[in-house]
């Protein structure tokens, strides 16, 4: 799978709110046909109590605006095993394979008084439209790997279960802000915005999240885009 961190207990900007998550996803440029990064922000919430530990998420599916183009060949692959990546951390992958990182990400264990725990997040290309997201707790000697895969303009991330506390014995993501900066090589872009800004003046991003209790929630975020002036129209 968008540079200040999330603050004040909510996703900043015009985030779309739902019972289980607030969602904001944008390109880092509003220009059509341009090389771009991706800024994804999610605030996970428990549907019965927005301040409680969320129900753990199991899968995130992001569908980007019509016309978005991905070129997996721009970024080299980190081909080390999952075990090596877990043991060695970010140093296991060449710097050129890095895709992006988290900004102010947190998780919750659910133990009384524990609150939110900072999580370090870094993503690396894995080849064949696949990528891996390495999460590291700042407070515990724990690393986990989420696997992602791209198909067309959709990106799917499978989130592993992690140890935690009550009521389910798991940890749960609370705040996510992952920023993948623009990458290009020889005129090719890892991600390119649609060639046109539609008449609505917005690009539509969609998220479908599946949770550990079987719940599924969908959300949409619309990002303003820059429309080209018509010929003969003053700029």
Secondary structure, 3 states (H helix, E strand, C coil): CCCCCCCCCCCCCCCEECCCEEEEEEECCCCCCCECCEEEEEEECECCECCCCCCCEEEEEEECCCCCEECHHHCCCCCCCHHHHHHHHHHHCCHHHEEEEECCCEEECCCCCCCEEEEEEEEEEEECCEEEEEEEECCCCCEEEEEEEEECCEEEEECCCCEEECCCCECEEEEEEEEECCCEECCEECEECCCCCCCCCEEEEEEEEEECCCCEEEEEEEEECCCCCCCCCCC
